[in-house]
Amino acid sequence: MKWIFNPAIRLGNQLSFKYKFLLWSCLMLLPLAYSMANLLGRLQDDNVQANRELAGVANLAPVPAIEQALLTHRNLVTRHAYEVDPVGDDQVKAAAQAVDQSLQAFADTRQNNPSFEVIQQGWAALQSEAGKLEVEQSNLRHDKLLTEVRHLYKHITASSSLIQDPALGTYYMVILASERLPQLRDLLAQVRDRAATIADFGLFQAEGYSGLRFRLDLISATLQELEADLTLLYQIEPAYRAELGQQTDALMQLVRQGVETMENKMMKDQLVQLSTKEVQALGDKMDEAITALAGQVRQRLEADLRQRLAANQHHFWWVTAPLTASLLLYLYLMIGAYLSLRETVGRVRDIAARVNAQDLSQHIEIVGQDELAAISRDYNVTLETLRTLMLRVRENGVTVVESATEIEARTCRSQEVIADQQGETHQVATAIKELAATSQDMAGNALQAARMTQEAQNVVGQGEDVVERTIKAIDHINREVLRTADTIGQLEQQCSQIGGVISVIRGIAEQTNLLALNAAIEAARAGDQGRGFAVVADEVRSLANRTQGATVEIQQMIEQLQSGARASVTAMSAASHEAQEGVGLAQEAKQAFGAITEKVDRMVDTNAIIASAIEQQGAVVNEIERNVVRISDGSDEALQVANAARDAARQIHQLTEQLRAMVQSFVL
């Protein structure tokens, strides 16, 4: 498994401790710093989100006053127009001033909001047309302004990220404070104002019933949505039920009772059984309950956001402080480890420099219990061992010098003795070499004589072989001559037989010639009828004449052949006689060569014995020469060894002196 770490080991071997610690710190701190930055960034984002939402809650604070002022102004304008519980102009003006003050209070927050600009423009237009608008038109203008107020709620919650809060409890609290309760409050105020007008008249007008019906249905739907939101809110955050549950339940019950009262005493059979004061009191009571609940919701929302901000800040510092402390502690320990390592290495290098300067009197100060301290202890042990060794070398230096001097003297004496022995050995070697040369010459002469007798023996043997082959050849020639004479005799007899046959052929030819002549005569007698036969007879006669001539020639040739055969037989007989005489002479020569061969064989054996003896003598002399040469070479080597020993002794003496001087230079 070590091969896995080989690249890291090689990298570590190439870096100094400073860069090793720097590399380790970077590898450790960069991921840690990155993680810290991300974590702190998220925590800071949470803080920014909480501050933005708190700013949104603060921006929402003036909006309920605008809503309340508009609702009050619409109610007073309606009551003033229908003379319900007569309202004076000063009250309407006071309500208008309250709207102006609430709008100015929102404007002082310096929020750039398009919905607020629409509200300002709509309110200014409404004020400019005050006293000129019908009640329904004024109510519609107020309704539009209140609708823009709800848009203002939504815009503030959206721009401040309140509506995007990741906590569902906060989300439903924002929905409750900015949508459900303002919408319910507006609807209840509209029902109150219209119901009060209807109660003042005591009957429904044409559009009064449908308008009131529509708004009561909207209130019921809004109540259902509010109830669903509250149910989810209390399921998510049960703590809200303990604080807001009683008020929300009371509000829900109050609104349901109010709607039920309206249904039973006004909407049922369109019989108006409520007075204006009762309607006004019922509406004001529900408005006060909603206003109180909305204020409490906003307060709890602001308290939750502040608590979350405080928790985020607390968590931020609780995370930042340990991380920063851990980082600082890590840097502190890493720097301390590096400084400790550098100090230890510095002490070791200082002692190493002293050792290089031949000062062995110091030792490394041991600090700590780490591996470098163990190395320092081992280095001190090494230094102590080296000091002890140097002391022993110093003590034994004198003895070594004396021994080297004695060795040098003895090697010089050995060199002289070996030199004398070498001279005598060289003289013996020279004499042995001369003896060996003489033996080699004698051996050469003996070998040459042996080779010459051997050659003579070979020549005699060859002559004997030639005589033997000559006898055999002459005998073979004699036999061939006799066989040829017999053959020629037989040829002579066969020629005689051929002569007889030729005589018969010649007789036949003569008879044939006579017969042809007779035939020609008979043909002549026959005339024309025998002309053809005469031609044949003439041809036969001509053939018989040629046969006779040929037989004569053959007979002459046979006679010549017989004469030559007889002469050949005579010559062959003479040759056979001469061959027999040659065989006799060859036999005598063979006997003479046999005697020569016997003498030469004895000479060869004698020369071989002499050559063998001389060769053995030469081998012995050569062996002696080699031994003497080896002795001479050994003497030379011994002399060289003696010279080398003398030189080595001198060198040992010199080195010992140098070693003693070097040891003396060390501080122990």
C-alpha angles and dihedrals in degrees: 000000000000091000089070090065096041094100091050090046092051091048091049091049090055096052130074119233091259093057092040091057090043091052092047091048092050092048090050101037101042095062090039092049091046091050091045091050092051093046094045089044091055091046090048090048088053089051092048090048091050092048091048091051091047088051088051091052089049090050090051092055096083094044098075088054090054090048093047092047092050092047091049092046092050091049094049093045090051093047091045092051095047093036091235107165087347112262120200128228091247090061091051090048091048089052090049090050089051089055090049091049093049091049090049091049089055091045089054089063086066094225115164100220125155092205091056090051089052089050092050092048093046093048092048090050091048092051093047090055096042111142092018100075127082117243093253091049090049090049091050089051090050090047090054091049091050089048088054088049088058088048087052088054091051095045092051093047091047097046092047092046091239090131089050096053109141091219108087092207091058090044093056091044089055091047089049095049099039105033119011101043096040090048092048091046092051092048093048090048090050091050090047094051095045094041090050090053091048091047090051091054092040094223142057121264123214098276098023097084097046092046092049091044092051093051093046089053090049089051091052091049091046090050090053091050090046091050092049091049092048091049091053091043093053091045091052096040111022089180089072091061091058091054104031104018096090094049095044091048090048091048092048091049092046093050092046090049090048092049090046090050090051091048095049101037102034114012097042108095086341089273112150107217099160128084125226093253092051091051091045093048092047092049094045091050092053091044091052091049092050091045091051093046092046090051092049091047091051091047092049091046091051091045091050092049092048090047090049091048091050090047091048091049091046090048090045092056093040089055096039096047097053092041092049091044091049091048093048091045090050091049090045092051093043092050090045091049091049093048091047090050092046092050092049092046089047091054091048092048091048092053090044089053090051090050089050086052088055094254111135096162096093131076135198117264108238113226121175134349102267130116093273089055088052089050089050091052090049090048090052089051089050091050091049091050090048091050091050090048092050091051091051091047090050092049094047095042094086092049091049091051092051092047091048090051092051091046090051092052094048093047090052090054091047089051092055093048092047091048091055091046090049091056093051091046091053090053091052090047091052092051092047090050091054091049090049090051091052091048090049091052092049090047089050093051092046091049090048091051090047090050091049094049088045089052090048089049089051092048092049090048090050090049091050090050090049092051090048091050090046092053090049091047094049091047089049090049090049090052091047092048091051091047090048091050089052090048092050090049089053088048090053090052091048090049089054089051090048089051089056091050090048090053089054091048091049090051090049090050091051091049090047090051090052091048091050091050091051090048091052091051091050091047091052089053092051093056118201094356091059096044094098092047089048089056091052091046090051091052091049091050091049089050090049091052092052090048091053091050091049093049090052091053092046092050090052091051092048091051090052090048091051090050092050091046092054091049090049092051090053092049092046091053090053091048092050090054091050091048092054089053090050090052090055093051091047091053089054091049090050091054090050091050090050091057091047091049092053092052093046092050090055090050091050092051091048093049090047091054091048092047091048092051092047090046091052090048089050091049091051091047091047091050089050089048092051091048091048090047090050089049089049092047089047089052089050091048090045089051090048090047089048090050090047090047090050091049091044090050090051090047091047088051091050094044091047090053090048091046091050090049091049092048090048088055092059119094106226 
